[in-house]
Amino acid sequence: MKKISFMLFFTWIFMLSFAYSSDLPLVYKVSKLKKSMKIDANWDKAQWKNINEIPIRNFMGKLPAFQPVVTAKMMYDAEYVYLIYKVDDRHVRIQNTKFNGPVSTDACVEFFFAPDSDWPLRYFNVEINAGGTGLMAYHKDGKRTNVKEEDFSVVEIAHTLPKKLEQEISEPVTWFLEFKMPISLLAKYGNFTLPKKGVKWKANFYKTSSRSTNPHYITWNFIQNPVPQFHLPQYFGTLVFK
């Protein structure tokens, strides 16, 4: 019995390390939303109940003293993609309130995605700090195009923390952020493959806070890079729409 347990343990360790290697991108199956829902940052509402979680667990660079626990979920329908994040955090900084400002210096969740199946290295990045202030850009062949604020205004965002904090929240706090983004927004900046059953996008999910007293950089799909860097689409995982 002990021999079997020993073998099972090392089999599990091998599978875990293989799953998080850069040679095997993670896969997340995106469920289709059946009915419309209110965007209110409620992690426990019925529509999210049975949706698989996206564990954002890979720390880049120096391991922080406090390690936030971050989980996301994603859905889609004919018009929108939906994401919600749950963050068990400390040392929460929220200073930026201007669109397309340096929101990643605050407590910030991010969604990078390549929606054109034919061009997996052309991608959008959406970054939203814990106060709901966003940033969005499109990257094509080394050129960055910032999404205009009036275009981004169609993205509906809900968050549980204030828009700005005068000082960091040093004690433990769990915060949530939810948003829905019209798929039609993408057409203004680049090509995309419309989500439907069987379609695949490339993507990665992140959490960061580069200028807090507890700086950190966390990813869903593993990134093999000596310094923290999220703009590496060759390390994106795969989204498969159900």
VENGI-V486298 format. One line per field, one symbol per residue. psi: psi as a letter, one per 20 degrees, with the letter a starting at -180 (. if undefined). Layout:
psi=???
This chain:
psi=ghgggghhghgggghghghjqiinqqppooqpphqqqpojkohjrhhigjpqqopniopqbppqgpoqopqrqqrrahhqqpqqqpoorrlppohpjppkamhihropqqopqniohimiipqqpppprijjprpprpoolippoppqhhgiiipppqqirrhqphrqohrpqpqqpqqppphhhhhihrqqppprpiqpqqrqqrprmijrimqroqqfpppnphqpohmmiijqappop.
